[in-house]
């Protein structure tokens, strides 16, 4: 039975070009398959992404940035961003105004208890990114990853701040606390095998609470004055110690010189006595007489002018001129008669 076509013309079944349809049907079907393969088989990974390829739901491989191919309807690719993420803690997000004292968050949330039982306002920033996309996808739900890192970082910071005093975290130990917090946070996350890496941790704000800040400033001013006086005292000590050391060295050298001189003199006197002793042993009488004469010479030389008379003189003592200690007019001689 013929059907009526466009323009009133009757359409007969024999008018259908079945030969052409049969001839071009495989090509058309192949084209559709190729289009489907190209549409579902090729995928692009952006420069800041990595893709995890799954085959029937099981991990097959990981691919980096670029154009890649996978088996359509069998494989699937899940793209994971490897860009760096940032968390401002303890609030969990960046405040609208980052200037100190202008945070839109309540200060009580940032209070930390220090080792000396003081309260400090501590804020810090954590940067992290995905390092192992396969673990990141199948360990923890990605929707809760920020919350997981936040809880871990807070727990680590609570513990570390409790190990330091207020003065330490405000001054000398601030950078040390940040470095230790980064290592400890990474260690906990590695235990979770979540495939993320902490790339940085900076201490943003470490101050006393606003309620006690004026008193703390007074204490800080006193500490600075103490440090100034200590530095001045150390400077004066460093100037005086070398001077005292120089004087001590001088006295020690003088004492050593005196000791060496006295030792040399003692050794000389000892050598002289030993020489006299050896001479005495060889000629006792002669040595005794010589020693006697030497001793008398020393005694008489120190007692002024002397007059010597003969011990055997029997007559009257000759008249002597005693004026001004002059010598006698006719000195007596030993053996005169």
Secondary structure, DSSP 4 states (H G I P E B T S, - for coil): --EE-GGG-EE-GGGS-HHHHHHHHHHHHHHHHHHHHHHHHEEEE-TTEEEEEEETTEEEEEE-SEEEE--TTTEEEEEEE---EEEEETTTS--S--STT--SS-GGGGEEE-TTS-EEEEEEEEEEEES-HHHHHHSS-GGGHHHHHHHHHHHHHHHHHTTS-HHHHHTTTHHHHHHHHHHHHHHHHHHHT--EEEEEEEEEEEEE-TTTHHHHHHHHHHHHHHHHHHHHHHHHHHHHHHHHHHHHHHHHHHHHHHHHHHHHHHHHHHHHHHHHHHHHHH-HHHHHHHHHHHHHHHHHHTS-------TT--SPPPP---GGGPPPTT---TT--
